[in-house]
């Protein structure tokens, strides 16, 4: 039976529509791909609580508010995942990769799905159309 994992991620977006992304570590599943910061939802946590905890741990910012976007489900050969995606536009601090992994700001329109795990493709597609919808 496949492992099922629930994840909360933050799409940290600046006022000039740049997105902060980090690169997955060498010892992680899908190493080398870029990702939106976040992590596994622990027992007893809501997705938003996970988002706040993981973002503080990984990129050292405190979220003021986040807009829930959607849940994106994907099935890999060895696991099923559900990604709870939030748009984060108000925070305290300056995002940086606390664990030493590569990180960068990228223009929202320049996000390239090929640089991300397959599960992120619908998130990137949605982001490229987000401002047209709002």
CORNORRA-V268011 format. One record per helix or strand of 3 or more residues. SS is the DSSP state (~ for helix, > for strand). FROM is the first residue (numbers start at 1). TO is the last residue. If there is no record, write none. Layout:
BEGIN
ss=<SS & SS>
from=<FROM & FROM>
to=<TO & TO>
END
This chain:
BEGIN
ss=<> & > & > & ~ & > & > & > & ~ & ~ & ~>
from=<3 & 18 & 38 & 47 & 62 & 79 & 103 & 108 & 113 & 118>
to=<13 & 23 & 40 & 59 & 75 & 92 & 107 & 110 & 115 & 133>
END
